Amino acid sequence: MTQRLRNARQMFNDRPFDGDGISVYASVGESVQYRKMRLTGCRRRSGRSGRSRQLWMKGQGGNHDIANGVTKTARIGTGSASPLVVDIPAEFASQELTLDLRRYKDNVENESTNFRTVALELDSNRDLVGTVAGSAELLDTEIRAGGNVAIRFRFKPDISGTQPDTFSAVRTAGPTSPSDVTVNYDAAQRIYEIIVPGLSDASAYTYKVTADTSGGLTTDLLAGITFTADATGPPAPTSGVATPW
């Protein structure tokens, strides 16, 4: 709402930071132009002289060129829920974006520089393009009874990119074609174990581990994991003798 008080003076009654929550800002490119104010010029009389003065917001080199100023980063969503779900506007399709999150409360928003911005690349449908952030280290493979094999790995997340929703063990070579096995990603967890069941006895297999998102993005974390499954286990004993202890 804008109320005009005398001449061209304006009073703005917008309260964008009312309540308690998070603001989501989106900018095309790698830079974030945060809350650049643009003030309307007006005249006021100052002091006892009663002189009329023109007021402008000043920047480097003098008054701002308002007509050709840099557009501030768009505030595309707010909320207090976790996770915070925001619909990215259509004009950001097929663009490389930088997202910035800032906390606000009681009509004040955090103005400190946020060094943990997130870079995204979107396709024409506003779906993510690229890879899942993070890396993995293979710890070991354990051959178990019944043709089961446990694959253990350590995941090293990267907070600056897209986070996975699941990890999958995927067969790339072997005599049978078992289904992929999936475990959920947990931000508080570093060590994961995926158990691949029912492989053929005495058969060599090759697997890989992928990081996946619910939006269909998949990135290979580990490849070339080889092992020989054991579906029968060790042979049963045929004879034995009791030995005093």
N, C-alpha and C positions, 0 to 999 in steps of 0.2 A: 504494500500500500504506500502511495506517495501523497503527502499533503503539502500543498503550496502555501507558504507563509510569506505574505508580502512579495514583492518583486519576484526574483527567480530563485529564492532560497528554497531548499528542499530538506525534508526530514524523512529519513528512511526507517521503516518500522519492521523490517525483515529480521527474523531471528533464526538463522540457519544452524546455529549450534545449541539450540534449546535441548535440554535433556542430557542424556549420558550415552555415548556410543562411539562409533568409528566412522570416519569419512573415507571414502575410496575415491582417489583421483586417478585419472588416466590421461596420458599425454602421448602424442605421436612422436617417435624418436627416443633419444636417450636422455633428454633433459626434462626437468620438472620445473615449471614456472608456477610457483606457489602463491596464490592469493594476491595478485598484483591489483592494487586499488586504482580506480579511475574516478576522480572527483570532478563534479560539475563546477565550472567556474561561476562565481557569483560575486557581487559587490557588497561590501559592508563598510560602515563608518567606524573608524578606529580613534580611540583616545579623545582628548578634548579638542583636537584640531577639527574633528568631524570630516576629515578627508575620506573620500571614497576610494577603496583599494580593491583591485582584482586579485582573488585568491586562486592559486593553482597548486596542485601537488607537484613538487619539484623533484627532479632526478639529476643524474650526472649531466653536466653541460647546460643546465637550465631547466625550463619547463618541459614536461613530457609532451611528445607528439601523440596525442590521444588517438587521432585518426589512424595512425600507422603503428600503434603500440603492439607489443607482443601479446597475443591472447593467453590468458592464464590457463593453467591446467584445469580440465573439466572435472567437476565433482559429479561422478556418475552414480553414486549410491551411498547410503548410510544404513546403519543398523547396529544392534547390540548383540545379536545372536552369534553363536559359535557352532559351526562355521558360518561366516557371513557370505551369503549368496547374492551376487550382483549380476544383472543382465547388461552385458556390454553393448552400447548403442551401435546401430547399423553403420554409422559413419566411420567406425573404426575397423571395419572389415578389410582384409588384405593389407594390414598395416603392421608395423613393428611398434609395440607400445611399451611404455614404462608405467607401472602402477605404484602408487604411493598410498600408504595407510596412515591416518592421523587420528588420534584420540581427541574427543571433545566432551565438555561437561559444563553445564550451567552457563551457556552462552559464550564459552571461551574454547578455542581450539589450540592444540599444541602447535606452535610455530617453529619449533626446533627442526633443523635439517635432518631428514630421515635418510640415513646412509644405507638402509636395507630396502631399497626399491627392488621391484621385480620386473624383469624384462620378458615380454611375450611377443610371439609372432602369430598372427591370425590369418586364416585363409578367407576365401570369399564368403564362407558360411559362419565366420567368427569362431571356428574351431581352432584348437592349437596346432601349430606347425612346429616341428622340431623334435627334440628328444626329452626324455625324463631326466631330471637333474640327479646327480649322485653317481657313486661307483661302488663296486663290490670286490671282496677278496674271498677266494675259495679257501675254506679251512680244511675240510676233508670230506671223503665219501666213505660210508660205512656199509659193508655188505651184510645183509640180514637174512634170516630164514624166509622161505616162501618166495624167493625172488624179489624181495624188497631191498631197496637201496636208499639210504639217507644221504642227502646232499646238504652240507652245512656251509654257510657263508656269512661274512660280516658285511653289512651295508653301511656305506658312508654317505649320508645325505648332504645335499647342497641346498641351503635355504634360499638361494637367489633364483632358483628356477622351479620348474614344474615338479611337484612331488608325486610319487607313485601311489596308487591305491592297492595294488596287489603285486606279488611276485609269482612267476610261473616257471616250473621245470618242464622243458620242451625237448622231446626226443628229436635228434637230427640224423641218427644212424642206428641201425640195429635190426634184428630179424623180425621183430613184431612192432606194432604201432600202438602203444598204450596212449591213453588220453593224457593231456597236459594236467599237471597237478599244481594247484594254486594255493597260496597262503596270503593272508591280509597283511598290509603294511601298518606298522604301529610306530608313531613318531618317537615314542619312548624306548623302542627296542632296537638293538643293533645286531644281535646274533639271530639268524633264522635257520630253520631246518625244514627241508621239504622231503617227504618220504614218497618215493616212487614205488608203487606196488606191482607184484605179479609179473616180473620179467622172466624171460625164458632161461632155463638152467644152462650154465656154462656158456653163456652167449655174451658177446661184446656189444656194448651200447655206447653211444655218444649223446650227451645232453648239453643244453644251454639253459641259462637262467635269464629271464627277461623281467623288466620292470614295466608295469602296465598301468594305465589310467582308465577310469570309467568312460572317458570320452573316446577311447579307441587308440590312444597313443601308446606305442610299444617301443622299448629300447633294450637291446641286448646288453646285459651286465657281464655275464660270464659265458664263454663259449669253449668248445673242445673238452668238455668234462667226460672222461672215459673211465669205464669200469667193466668188469665181467660179473654178471649176476650169478647167484647160486640159489636155485629153486629147490634143491633136494637136501642140502645140508650135509654134514659129515656122515659117513657110513656108520651103521650100528655096530657095536663091538661083537665079535664072534666068539671070543674066548677071554679068559682072564684067570688070574690066581690071586688068592688072598695073601698079602704080605704083612707080617706082624709090624706094628709101628713102635 
